[in-house]
């Protein structure tokens, strides 16, 4: 982790009719949250931080190049290598450039979509222990289902980067 906790960027998105987004929880982005510059294995370093803070079921990959969301679980996306332009919040959402060390915590229901990625992009994804993975692609049937399941997704016990003292908990628990 970096020496100081960065001030998180928070974004809220409205239901656009295709992507429900989360009605109560903001997307939280920490810039340069995990110091991976110069690390021999930045992927392992990021995975260790997430695991230490109780986020698991990790994967290494990119970001799907289509709008999608998860209606039954929250997700953390950590950029270990490379760069990307990601749209959060569905087609009318916000485009963010992300790079090494950046971490986005995506609440259940919030759309995300890789618009552009560098060839060396490696994203570490992880999930809190509560909830169940699903992949929704903005269909009418999925939208109706998601409106029922999103409010049932439990809040995580720990911030994936900063643990029990992390800003995420204050932001999401209000």
C-alpha distance (Angstrom), angle and dihedral (degrees) to the residues before:
residue distance angle dihedral
X1 . . .
X2 3.72 . .
X3 3.81 116.7 .
X4 3.80 94.9 -107.5
X5 3.77 131.1 36.2
X6 3.79 108.6 -108.2
X7 3.77 119.2 -131.2
X8 3.79 102.7 -101.2
X9 3.77 123.3 -123.3
X10 3.80 109.6 -132.4
X11 3.78 125.8 -164.6
X12 3.79 130.5 -178.6
X13 3.77 124.4 -159.2
X14 3.79 131.8 -163.7
X15 3.77 125.5 -132.0
X16 3.80 105.0 -89.8
X17 3.80 95.8 -166.8
X18 3.81 93.2 -102.7
X19 3.80 101.7 47.4
X20 3.81 113.6 38.1
X21 3.80 95.1 -160.0
X22 3.78 114.6 -166.9
X23 3.80 115.4 -60.4
X24 3.83 95.1 -154.2
X25 3.82 111.4 17.5
X26 3.81 124.5 71.1
X27 3.78 126.7 -140.1
X28 3.82 105.7 -105.8
X29 3.81 121.4 -151.1
X30 3.80 124.4 -172.4
X31 3.81 113.0 -165.3
X32 3.83 115.7 -145.9
X33 3.81 89.8 -5.6
X34 3.80 96.7 149.2
X35 3.81 116.9 41.8
X36 3.79 101.8 -131.0
X37 3.82 99.2 148.4
X38 3.78 108.5 118.6
X39 3.80 93.4 5.9
X40 3.78 113.7 141.8
X41 3.81 90.7 -140.5
X42 3.82 109.0 19.5
X43 3.79 91.2 171.0
X44 3.82 92.6 59.0
X45 3.81 91.1 45.0
X46 3.80 91.9 54.3
X47 3.80 92.5 43.6
X48 3.80 90.1 52.7
X49 3.81 91.7 53.8
X50 3.81 92.5 49.7
X51 3.81 93.0 44.8
X52 3.81 92.6 48.2
X53 3.79 88.0 55.6
X54 3.80 95.1 49.6
X55 3.79 100.5 -101.6
X56 3.81 112.4 130.5
X57 3.81 146.4 150.7
X58 3.80 84.3 88.3
X59 3.74 127.6 -171.4
X60 3.81 136.9 -175.9
X61 3.77 117.4 -141.6
X62 3.79 141.6 95.0
X63 3.79 131.4 -80.3
X64 3.79 118.5 -79.1
X65 3.82 111.0 -103.5
X66 3.81 92.7 -132.2
X67 3.79 134.9 66.0
X68 3.78 111.5 -87.4
X69 3.78 141.2 147.5
X70 3.78 141.1 -173.9
X71 3.79 116.1 -119.2
X72 3.81 99.1 -172.0
X73 3.82 104.5 40.7
X74 3.80 143.2 33.7
X75 3.82 119.2 -121.1
X76 3.79 136.8 -154.0
X77 3.81 120.6 -150.9
X78 3.79 116.7 -164.0
X79 3.80 121.6 -173.6
X80 3.81 107.6 -137.5
X81 3.83 97.1 167.8
X82 3.77 138.3 2.8
X83 3.76 131.6 11.5
X84 3.78 137.8 -85.0
X85 3.77 143.6 -179.0
X86 3.80 108.3 -134.4
X87 3.76 128.5 -175.1
X88 3.79 112.9 -146.4
X89 3.80 123.2 -167.8
X90 3.82 101.1 34.9
X91 3.79 129.5 -79.4
X92 3.80 93.2 -34.0
X93 3.79 94.1 43.1
X94 3.79 134.5 106.1
X95 3.80 125.6 -71.1
X96 3.80 115.3 -140.4
X97 3.78 130.7 -175.7
X98 3.80 110.1 -138.2
X99 3.78 131.2 -171.2
X100 3.80 143.7 169.7
X101 3.78 113.7 -32.5
X102 3.81 95.2 15.7
X103 3.81 117.2 127.8
X104 3.82 127.4 -164.7
X105 3.79 120.4 -166.4
X106 3.78 107.0 -156.6
X107 3.81 116.2 -161.2
X108 3.79 118.8 -140.7
X109 3.80 111.8 -79.0
X110 3.80 96.2 23.8
X111 3.78 113.5 129.1
X112 3.78 120.8 -129.9
X113 3.77 132.6 179.1
X114 3.81 134.0 176.8
X115 3.81 106.3 -127.8
X116 3.80 96.8 175.1
X117 3.79 133.3 -0.2
X118 3.78 134.0 -175.6
X119 3.80 115.5 -119.2
X120 3.82 91.5 -111.1
X121 3.82 96.1 51.6
X122 3.80 115.3 139.5
X123 3.78 117.9 177.9
X124 3.78 122.3 -170.0
X125 3.78 110.2 -149.0
X126 3.80 125.2 -169.6
X127 3.79 141.8 165.5
X128 3.80 136.7 -144.9
X129 3.81 115.5 -106.6
X130 3.80 92.9 -106.1
X131 3.77 122.3 68.5
X132 3.78 133.2 42.1
X133 3.80 128.1 -100.3
X134 3.77 117.9 -113.4
X135 3.80 132.8 157.9
X136 3.79 119.1 -138.3
X137 3.79 123.5 -173.7
X138 3.78 102.6 -164.9
X139 3.80 101.3 -92.3
X140 3.81 121.5 151.7
X141 3.81 92.5 -112.4
X142 3.82 92.5 49.2
X143 3.79 90.8 47.2
X144 3.80 92.6 54.4
X145 3.82 91.1 47.5
X146 3.82 92.3 46.6
X147 3.80 92.4 54.3
X148 3.81 86.7 62.3
X149 3.82 98.6 41.9
X150 3.83 103.2 40.8
X151 3.83 95.1 70.1
X152 3.82 89.2 51.9
X153 3.81 95.6 57.2
X154 3.81 107.8 110.5
X155 3.78 120.4 -126.4
X156 3.81 114.7 -109.4
X157 3.79 119.0 -103.4
X158 3.82 92.8 -136.9
X159 3.77 140.3 30.2
X160 3.85 106.2 -111.4
X161 3.81 91.6 -129.8
X162 3.82 107.1 27.0
X163 3.81 103.1 27.4
X164 3.80 123.0 -147.0
X165 3.83 93.0 -11.8
X166 3.79 95.5 49.7
X167 3.80 124.8 127.0
X168 3.81 91.4 -121.5
X169 3.78 92.7 72.6
X170 3.81 93.8 53.1
X171 3.80 91.7 44.4
X172 3.79 94.8 48.7
X173 3.79 99.0 37.2
X174 3.81 93.4 46.0
